[in-house]
């Protein structure tokens, strides 16, 4: 029986805001450690600019699903109105 591999998401940091960004690429830690220095581009949803990133700057994480900030604001405003 083959062992299950735990997949995580490759993460990078927005150089303008410092926020962590998901690349959308999933892989296991062993594969990630074997990657050569690869450069790629990502459209940052935080600052709306393209960023070049490399595997040397990236890390693996298991981020929570993205929730649009507008939905969060609406939800918080409704909760505040009911207090």
N, C-alpha and C positions, 0 to 999 in steps of 0.2 A: 504494500500500500504506500503510495507517495505521500510525503509530508506536505501539509498545507503551508503555503508561504503567506506571511502577513504583508499586505501591501499598504504603503503609505503614499502620501502625495509629496511630490518635489515642490519645495517652497523657495521663494526668493524674496528679497526685500526691495521695496520702492526706494530708490535713492533720494527722492524728493521729500517723502513723508516719513520714511522709516518703517512703514507698515508692512507686515508680512503678506505676501501674495501667493496664491496657489497657481502653479503652472498648468494644472489639470492633468499632469503626467503622474501615473501611479506606478510604483515598482517596489520590490522588496529591498531590504537593506544590503544584502549581499550583492545584488546587481548594481545598486547605486554606488557601492564602494569600488566596483570594478570599472566604472565609467571613466573614459579619458576626459581631459578638459575640453568639454564641448561648449560652444557659445550658441546662444539662441536669442530670440527676441520675443517679448511679451507686451501686449497692450495693457497698460495699467488701468484698472477700473477706478482707482483712487484719484490719480492726477490726470488721467486721460492722455498720457504720453506713452510712446514706445520706449521700452528699456531693453538694453542688451544685458544678458546675464550669462554666467558660466556655471558649470557644475561645481567648480571650486568654491563659489559663493553660495551655492544652494544647500539645503538640508531637507531631510525627510520629516514630515509631521503628519498628523491626522487632524486637520482643521475641521471645525464645525461647518455645516452647510452655510453658504452665504445667504443672508437675509437682506433684502433691500432696505436701506436706511429709511426711506419714506414709510414703508410698512411699520417699522419700529417706531417712528415718530407718531404715526396715526394711533397705534396701539397705546403708546404712553400717554398721548393726549386724551384718549377715551378713558383710560384708567384714572388720570388726574381729574377729569370732569366728574367722575363718580365718587371721588373722595369727599 
